[in-house]
Amino acid sequence: MKAYIPTGDPAEPVALTDVPEPTPGANEALVKVEAFSVNRGETFKLEAPVAGERPGKDIAGLVVQPAADGSGPAGITRVVGHPMAGGWAEYVAVPTDALAVLPDGVSAIRGAALPLAGLTALRLLRTAGPVVGRRVLLTGASGGVGHYVTELAAAAGAEVTAVTRDAERGARLAELGAAQIVHDVADARGPYDIVLESTGGPSLPLALARLARRGTLIWFGQAGRTPATLDFFDFFAGPESAVIRHFHYLDADTSLAEDLAALVRLTAGGRLHPEIGRVADWADTATTLTDLRDRHIRGKAVLTLS
Ligand SMILES: NC(=O)c1ccc[n+]([C@@H]2O[C@H](COP(=O)([O-])OP(=O)(O)OC[C@H]3O[C@@H](n4cnc5c(N)ncnc54)[C@H](OP(=O)(O)O)[C@@H]3O)[C@@H](O)[C@H]2O)c1
C-alpha cells in the first residue's frame, strides 16, 4: 500500500512510498482511510523523524477488518480514529479504544478534523473546570484547537476573549461565540478566571498578568517555538497568586473512544462545527504540512484519499 514517510527535509517533509499493509493486533481494527488531518505538533515532530516511525494520528474511513478480540465495530463501519501513528496511509490499524462510529450526517472530512484538536479542546475545558459565567482568555485561537475551544466554551457559558493575528482570522471565532477578539495579548483587558495559552514567548507572561486573583493559566503549547521567560517579580503586576498548570491531552481519566464519540455526537447534533481551512487531495500532503507550519492555514487542514 501507499503511505507517507518522513524525509527530514523541511521543504518536503514527507514522501509517498510503498510499505507493507499493517498487521492489526487483536484489539485493533483495520481501517481503509478516506481522509486524515494534520496538526502543528506533527509538523514539529517531522523536524526530527524517528527511524521506522510513520506519522498520522487523525483519520476517518471504513473498518474493513474488525478487531479479532470482538471489540469495536463488528462489520464494515464508517469510523473516526486516533491511532498514535501511521494514519497518513491507505490503511491503518487502530486500537478499538481509539475509534468512534461516524453517523451518515458527518462526512469523513469533518470526522477526520476532529481527533487531536477536538480531544485537546474537550479535555482542556474539563481541566479548566466549570466555565459558566467565567472569563476565559485564549491565545492561538485561530488554529484547529482554538476554534473547538471557543465554540465549546462559549456554549458552556464562558465569556471568551480570543487572540488572533488579525480580524480575518477572528471572524469565524466571533460567529462561534467569542465575546471579544483582540490581536495582541497586551490588548486583552481581563482580569480572566482562566487563561488557555499555547503560543509561548512573550505571550505567556502577558497572559499570566491578566489573570484574576487565584485564576488558572493552563499552558498547553508553544506554537511560536520561543520559550517563555517568567520573572517572579513581574508576576506582581498581575494577580496576587495564581496557578500555572501544564497540560497534555493524553493525560485523561476518560478513554479516547468515549471522547471521540462525544465529539462526533456534538458535531452530528450541530453543536460543534469543525472549522476546516484547507481540504486537498492527499497528493498535496507535503505542501499542506509546510503551509500549516508557515501559518498559511486557518483552522484544520484535511487531506482526502479517493
Ligand atoms: N498539550 C497538548 O496536549 C496539545 C495538544 C494539541 C495541540 N497542542 C499545541 O496547541 C497549539 C495549537 O495547536 P493547533 O493544532 O490548534 O495548531 P494550529 O492549528 O497550527 O494553530 C496554531 C495557533 O497558534 C498561532 N501561532 C502559530 N505560530 C505562532 C507564532 N509564531 N506566534 C504567535 N502565534 C502563533 C496561530 O496563529 P495564526 O493564525 O496567526 O498563525 C494559530 O492560532 C500548538 O502549539 C500545539 O502544539 C498541545
The ligand as a Gaussian input file, in Angstrom:
#p B3LYP/6-31G(d) Opt

LIG

0 1
 N       -0.571000      19.978000      25.145000
 C       -1.248000      19.205000      24.309000
 O       -1.677000      18.092000      24.629000
 C       -1.516000      19.727000      22.921000
 C       -2.399000      19.048000      22.080000
 C       -2.668000      19.604000      20.815000
 C       -2.029000      20.783000      20.422000
 N       -1.164000      21.363000      21.258000
 C       -0.494000      22.636000      20.911000
 O       -1.501000      23.611000      20.883000
 C       -1.197000      24.594000      19.903000
 C       -2.363000      24.726000      18.940000
 O       -2.479000      23.515000      18.200000
 P       -3.273000      23.516000      16.825000
 O       -3.286000      22.133000      16.325000
 O       -4.522000      24.278000      17.010000
 O       -2.259000      24.383000      15.922000
 P       -2.602000      25.335000      14.687000
 O       -3.867000      24.928000      14.051000
 O       -1.363000      25.397000      13.879000
 O       -2.840000      26.752000      15.391000
 C       -1.758000      27.427000      15.946000
 C       -2.228000      28.736000      16.514000
 O       -1.110000      29.396000      17.109000
 C       -0.875000      30.612000      16.430000
 N        0.552000      30.747000      16.126000
 C        1.305000      29.979000      15.318000
 N        2.572000      30.415000      15.301000
 C        2.592000      31.478000      16.080000
 C        3.594000      32.377000      16.437000
 N        4.863000      32.262000      15.971000
 N        3.291000      33.373000      17.275000
 C        2.036000      33.507000      17.736000
 N        1.009000      32.693000      17.416000
 C        1.306000      31.680000      16.605000
 C       -1.633000      30.555000      15.130000
 O       -1.994000      31.874000      14.776000
 P       -2.028000      32.396000      13.243000
 O       -3.412000      32.087000      12.741000
 O       -1.770000      33.836000      13.349000
 O       -0.939000      31.648000      12.530000
 C       -2.809000      29.674000      15.492000
 O       -3.809000      30.432000      16.119000
 C        0.099000      24.149000      19.229000
 O        1.172000      24.792000      19.874000
 C        0.146000      22.671000      19.528000
 O        1.448000      22.151000      19.517000
 C       -0.888000      20.867000      22.500000

